[in-house]
């Protein structure tokens, strides 16, 4: 019978696999802690915006999109933020190979045009230009009124 050696090899491999992964001893992986800054979950869609000139950066899980009045829209991959205390920094490059750095700081911010107060202050460097503005979660901005705190 030629099946006996094959069966023995399969049984031995199954026994080794079962021994190498004791199910009762392995704890389930803990869920990753959300990355947050000033109470803003950085893993949710964010909007970074500024005035004079009007510009914005939308940050989603899949990418960053920079746009503005009289400015071409530019898209970039989202490498995720580097967190350093009260600062989060995204460093990437647009599809046009333009460097894009978005820095958010946990400091209240006013956009200068509305009566809103945002939880994050922003600095965006794109190409050779440096822009300042404010940021918050997209959902918080969309539900906020025309004045008051964006939460």
Secondary structure, DSSP 8 states (H G I E B T S, - for coil): --HHHHHHHHHHHHHHHHHH--TTT----------EETTEETTS-EEEEETTTTEEEEE-SSEEEEEETTEEEEEEE----EEETTEEEEEEEBTTS-EEEEEEESS-B--SSSEEEBSEEEEEEETTEEEEEEEEEHHHHHHS-SEEE--
